[in-house]
Amino acid sequence: MTVADAPALTELAVANREFLAPWQPTREADFFTLDGQRDAVASALSEFERGIAVPNVILDDGRIVGRVMLSNIVRGPFQSCHLVYWVDSERNGHGLATAAVRETVDLAFGQLGLHRVQAGTLLHNIGSQTVLERNGFVRFGIAPAYLQIAGSWQDHVLYQALNPSMP
């Protein structure tokens, strides 16, 4: 991801505002502007520079169609992070999220040398759960009132994948 991606991300944010609203935190109106997306990209890139996130865009035929990010990277004895992703509503169900998650987990376990990648989904987000399971993630619990999504604290199914090269 680069600052130059902000215009394409703005278009996607606007086009997917209603589609993503039930799955994401409530967004202020400025999030859906070019300046808002520039700020979001700058924040993600700042986290990357500090070594606590790896933000990427998801491409389809060279066109940006979503985002995937490793966030909350913790080193030391934990060696873990969180995975978040989304794909444009028009490209859902075409394997793009599955492929992006696979590549991102490979990065986490390979180049970054992490031991664990965790992801959470809303209880009823079967599509996202399927993407995770196709990538070897295992469900390990339910977190009550885990994140504030769409304006309310919501339960999440928690998944993890462990680095197979680290017994």
Secondary structure, DSSP 4 states (H G I P E B T S, - for coil): --GGGHHHHHHHHHHTHHHHGGGS----GGGGSHHHHHHHHHHHHHHHHTTS-EEEEEEETTEEEEEEEEEEEE-TT--EEEEEEEE-GGGTTSSHHHHHHHHHHHHHHTTS--SEEEEEEETT-HHHHHHHHHTT-EEEEEEEEEEEETTEEEEEEEEEEE-TT--
